Amino acid sequence: MPGAGPVGAGRPVEVTGPRAPRTSPPGEDSEVHDVPGRPRRARLVVWAQRGLLVLVLAATAWAVVGRWSEVSAALVEIPWYVTALSSAATVVGILVGTLAWQAVVDDLGPPVGLVRGAQINLVGQLGKYVPGTVWAYLLQMELGRRAGLPRARIFSGSLIHLGVSMVASLLLGVLAAPVLLADTPSAAWLYLLLPVGLVALHPAVLTRAAALVFRVLRRPPPAERLRWGTVGRVLGLSLTAYGLFGVHLWLLASASGAVSGWDVLVCVGAMAIGMNAGILVFFLPSGAVVRDAILLAALLAAGLTEAQAIAFTLASRLMFVLADVLTAGGAALTARLALRRAGDD
């Protein structure tokens, strides 16, 4: 079992689940300052988010209930081994994405170790299921602080990883561009960002971005700049993760008998674009609506019926939730075992 790297505390930190970030006592952590009580406008935004989420869930339930007999029939048709393979592709994809995140964080300072990196990233990612994308980053920063890592390092690493992964999604999204642009031609503006994203992959640009984050948080910038090898590794791992997520969707769709082997390319492109387009809708949990709409369009273009497309999109959403919980729980359990082993030594 890989051990945690010698960063901060000498022993791995046990994490059993995400906790809300707390305000550090004076002098404990100068990276984050106390914030006054939440203003009225912020409370209104929170309630607006909750109201929108309720409307989204109600609309989804209405669409499913109206075709429940057909949707349930499509779900029942999925063989158990297809479900197992699709779930495995999802879990492996999440783990590969974690390696991509850790590659960035390791390049901004001493290596954090696989155990510690996994618990920070995977447990922190559960925050994306709360309306407002910022919660995942706050949880990662707090978990990193408990492990003895600067909040600025975790935050800048997460942002750089997000930027590289978005470029990877645009590259793979070209595979599904004909399908997506046929139904939503306004989405063409996303591909105008691709040249900008490719330029932004230059290590000097990414290093300056990281230094800016450190400066905003009033922390010393990284001593070394990101390297081409790191950027290439993160990009390759991100492409692999999205590819596995696309295979996950294609395996589910294959249960209908209406898709061909070539349709896996459309599924890969749609999943890559859908997952990152959902990030832009930060006021909804885990890219609700946007990602599902893109997957529906891809499945319909592949020849599935509307009921089948709804069924497999719902199945994909549920499998991702379970995979996120499973990998986060595995990371927490691994940390507990490592802590116990360190205590025995």
C-alpha positions in Angstrom: 0.0 0.0 0.0 1.5 3.4 -0.9 2.3 5.6 2.0 1.7 9.2 2.5 4.5 11.7 1.6 6.5 13.5 4.2 4.6 16.8 4.0 3.4 18.8 7.1 2.4 16.3 9.7 4.4 13.1 10.0 1.4 10.8 10.0 -1.5 10.6 7.5 -4.7 12.4 8.5 -7.8 10.3 8.9 -10.7 11.6 7.0 -14.1 10.0 7.3 -16.1 12.4 5.2 -16.4 16.0 4.1 -16.8 18.7 6.8 -17.8 22.3 6.4 -14.7 24.5 6.4 -14.2 26.3 9.8 -12.7 29.6 10.5 -9.2 29.3 11.8 -8.3 30.9 15.2 -6.3 34.1 15.1 -2.7 33.3 14.1 -3.4 29.6 13.1 -3.6 30.2 9.4 -2.9 33.5 7.9 -4.1 32.4 4.4 -7.8 32.9 5.1 -9.1 35.8 7.1 -12.3 36.0 9.0 -15.3 36.9 6.9 -18.1 39.1 8.4 -21.6 37.7 8.7 -23.3 36.6 5.5 -25.0 39.7 4.0 -28.7 39.6 3.0 -27.9 39.4 -0.7 -25.8 36.2 -0.2 -28.7 34.6 1.7 -31.1 35.5 -1.1 -28.7 33.9 -3.6 -28.6 30.7 -1.5 -32.4 30.5 -1.4 -32.6 31.2 -5.1 -30.2 28.3 -5.8 -32.3 26.0 -3.6 -35.5 27.1 -5.4 -33.9 26.5 -8.8 -32.7 23.1 -7.7 -36.3 22.2 -6.6 -37.6 23.3 -10.0 -35.0 21.2 -11.8 -35.7 18.1 -9.8 -39.5 18.6 -10.3 -39.1 19.0 -14.1 -36.9 15.9 -14.1 -39.3 13.9 -12.1 -42.2 15.0 -14.4 -40.3 13.8 -17.5 -39.4 10.5 -15.9 -42.8 9.8 -14.4 -44.6 10.6 -17.7 -42.6 7.8 -19.4 -41.9 5.6 -16.4 -43.1 2.3 -17.9 -40.8 2.7 -20.9 -37.9 4.1 -18.8 -38.1 1.2 -16.3 -38.3 -1.3 -19.2 -35.1 0.1 -20.6 -33.4 0.0 -17.3 -34.4 -3.6 -16.7 -32.9 -4.5 -20.1 -29.3 -3.6 -19.0 -27.5 -6.9 -18.3 -25.7 -7.2 -15.0 -22.3 -7.6 -16.6 -22.8 -4.4 -18.6 -23.7 -2.6 -15.4 -20.5 -4.0 -13.8 -18.2 -3.0 -16.7 -19.8 0.5 -16.9 -19.4 1.0 -13.2 -15.8 -0.2 -13.3 -15.0 2.3 -16.1 -16.5 5.1 -14.0 -14.5 4.2 -10.9 -11.2 3.9 -12.8 -11.9 7.2 -14.6 -12.4 8.9 -11.3 -9.1 7.5 -10.0 -7.2 8.5 -13.1 -8.6 12.0 -12.7 -7.3 12.0 -9.1 -3.8 11.2 -10.4 -4.1 14.2 -12.8 -5.0 16.5 -9.9 -2.2 15.2 -7.7 0.4 15.6 -10.5 -0.3 19.4 -10.4 -0.3 19.6 -6.7 3.0 17.7 -6.4 4.6 20.0 -8.9 3.8 23.0 -6.7 5.8 21.6 -3.8 7.0 18.4 -2.1 5.0 15.3 -3.1 2.0 14.7 -0.9 1.8 10.9 -1.3 -1.0 8.8 -2.9 -2.9 8.2 0.3 -3.0 11.9 1.4 -3.6 13.1 -2.2 -6.5 10.7 -2.7 -8.2 11.7 0.6 -7.9 15.4 -0.1 -9.2 15.2 -3.7 -11.8 12.5 -3.5 -13.4 13.4 -0.2 -13.3 17.1 -1.1 -15.0 16.3 -4.5 -18.1 15.3 -2.6 -18.7 19.1 -2.1 -19.8 19.4 -5.8 -23.1 17.9 -4.8 -23.9 21.0 -2.9 -25.2 23.9 -5.0 -22.3 26.1 -5.7 -19.1 24.7 -7.3 -17.0 26.5 -4.7 -17.8 24.0 -1.9 -15.6 21.3 -3.5 -12.6 23.7 -3.5 -13.3 24.8 0.0 -13.4 21.2 1.3 -10.2 20.3 -0.5 -8.5 23.4 1.0 -9.7 22.5 4.5 -8.6 18.8 4.1 -5.3 19.9 2.8 -4.8 22.3 5.7 -5.5 19.4 8.1 -2.7 17.5 6.3 -0.3 20.3 6.8 -0.5 21.7 3.2 -1.0 25.4 2.4 -4.5 26.2 1.3 -3.1 28.3 -1.5 -1.2 25.3 -2.9 -4.4 23.1 -2.9 -6.5 25.9 -4.4 -4.1 26.8 -7.2 -3.5 23.2 -8.0 -7.2 22.5 -8.3 -7.7 25.5 -10.6 -4.8 24.5 -12.8 -6.1 21.0 -13.0 -9.6 22.3 -13.9 -8.1 24.5 -16.7 -6.1 21.6 -18.2 -9.1 19.2 -17.9 -11.3 21.7 -19.7 -8.9 21.9 -22.6 -8.9 18.1 -22.7 -12.7 18.1 -22.8 -12.8 20.5 -25.7 -10.3 18.3 -27.6 -12.5 15.2 -27.1 -15.6 17.2 -27.6 -14.7 17.6 -31.3 -15.8 13.9 -31.6 -19.4 14.9 -30.7 -19.4 18.3 -32.2 -21.5 17.4 -35.3 -24.2 15.9 -33.0 -24.2 18.7 -30.4 -24.0 21.6 -32.9 -26.9 20.2 -34.9 -29.2 20.6 -31.9 -27.6 23.5 -30.2 -25.6 25.6 -32.7 -25.1 28.3 -30.1 -22.6 25.9 -28.3 -20.1 26.7 -31.1 -18.7 29.4 -28.9 -17.2 26.7 -26.7 -14.8 25.7 -29.4 -13.6 29.3 -29.8 -12.0 28.8 -26.4 -9.9 25.8 -27.6 -7.1 27.9 -29.2 -7.0 30.1 -26.1 -6.9 26.9 -23.9 -4.1 25.4 -25.9 -2.0 28.5 -25.5 -2.8 28.6 -21.8 -1.3 25.1 -21.4 2.2 26.6 -21.7 4.0 26.0 -18.3 5.0 29.7 -18.1 1.3 30.7 -18.4 0.2 28.1 -15.8 3.0 29.1 -13.4 2.0 32.7 -13.6 -1.6 31.8 -12.9 -0.5 29.8 -9.9 1.6 32.7 -8.7 -1.4 35.0 -9.0 -3.5 32.8 -6.8 -0.7 32.7 -4.2 -0.4 36.5 -4.3 -4.2 36.9 -3.9 -4.1 34.6 -0.8 -1.0 36.5 0.4 1.3 33.5 0.3 4.8 33.1 -1.2 4.6 31.9 -4.8 5.9 28.4 -5.8 9.7 28.2 -5.9 9.6 26.4 -9.3 7.5 26.7 -12.4 5.4 23.9 -13.8 7.2 21.7 -16.3 6.2 20.5 -19.7 6.3 16.9 -18.4 3.7 17.7 -15.7 1.4 19.5 -18.1 1.6 16.7 -20.6 1.0 14.1 -17.9 -2.1 16.0 -16.6 -3.4 16.4 -20.1 -2.9 12.8 -20.9 -4.5 11.6 -17.7 -7.5 13.9 -18.2 -8.0 12.6 -21.7 -7.9 9.1 -20.4 -10.4 9.8 -17.6 -12.9 11.4 -20.1 -12.4 8.5 -22.4 -13.3 6.0 -19.7 -16.4 8.1 -18.8 -17.4 7.9 -22.4 -17.0 4.2 -22.5 -19.1 4.0 -19.4 -22.0 5.8 -21.2 -21.5 3.7 -24.4 -21.7 0.4 -22.5 -25.0 1.5 -21.0 -26.3 2.5 -24.4 -25.2 -0.8 -25.9 -27.8 -2.6 -23.9 -30.4 -1.1 -26.3 -28.8 -2.8 -29.2 -29.2 0.4 -31.2 -25.6 1.7 -31.0 -22.5 0.7 -33.0 -18.9 0.6 -32.1 -18.3 4.0 -33.7 -20.9 5.5 -31.4 -18.3 5.2 -28.5 -16.6 8.3 -30.0 -19.8 10.3 -29.8 -20.3 9.2 -26.2 -16.7 10.1 -25.3 -17.1 13.6 -26.8 -20.5 14.2 -25.2 -19.4 13.0 -21.8 -16.3 15.2 -21.9 -18.2 18.3 -23.0 -21.1 17.6 -20.6 -19.0 17.2 -17.5 -17.2 20.5 -18.0 -20.2 22.4 -19.4 -21.9 21.5 -16.1 -19.1 23.2 -14.2 -20.1 26.5 -15.7 -23.6 26.1 -14.2 -22.0 26.4 -10.8 -25.3 27.2 -9.0 -26.6 23.6 -9.5 -25.1 20.5 -7.9 -22.7 18.5 -10.1 -23.6 20.0 -13.4 -27.3 19.1 -13.2 -29.4 19.7 -16.3 -26.6 20.8 -18.7 -24.6 17.6 -18.6 -27.8 15.4 -18.7 -29.2 17.4 -21.6 -25.9 16.9 -23.6 -26.0 13.2 -22.9 -29.6 12.9 -23.9 -28.8 14.6 -27.3 -25.9 12.3 -27.9 -27.9 9.2 -27.1 -30.8 10.3 -29.3 -28.4 11.0 -32.1 -27.0 7.4 -31.7 -30.5 6.0 -32.5 -32.0 5.4 -29.1 -35.6 6.2 -28.3 -36.4 9.0 -25.9 -37.3 6.6 -23.1 -34.1 4.7 -23.5 -32.0 8.0 -23.6 -33.7 9.2 -20.4 -33.2 5.8 -18.7 -29.5 5.6 -19.5 -28.9 9.2 -18.6 -30.5 8.6 -15.2 -28.5 5.4 -14.8 -25.3 7.2 -15.6 -26.0 10.0 -13.1 -26.7 7.4 -10.3 -23.6 5.4 -11.1 -21.5 8.5 -10.9 -22.9 9.4 -7.5 -22.2 5.9 -6.2 -18.7 5.9 -7.7 -17.9 9.2 -6.1 -19.1 7.9 -2.7 -17.3 4.6 -3.1 -13.9 6.2 -4.1 -14.2 8.9 -1.3 -15.0 6.2 1.2 -12.1 4.1 0.0 -9.8 7.0 0.4 -11.0 7.6 3.9 -10.7 3.9 4.8 -7.1 3.8 3.4 -6.2 6.8 5.5 -7.6 5.1 8.6 -5.6 1.9 7.9 -2.5 3.9 7.3 -3.0 5.8 10.5 -3.5 2.5 12.4 -0.4 1.0 10.8 1.6 4.1 11.8 0.4 3.8 15.3 1.4 0.1 15.5 4.9 1.0 14.3 
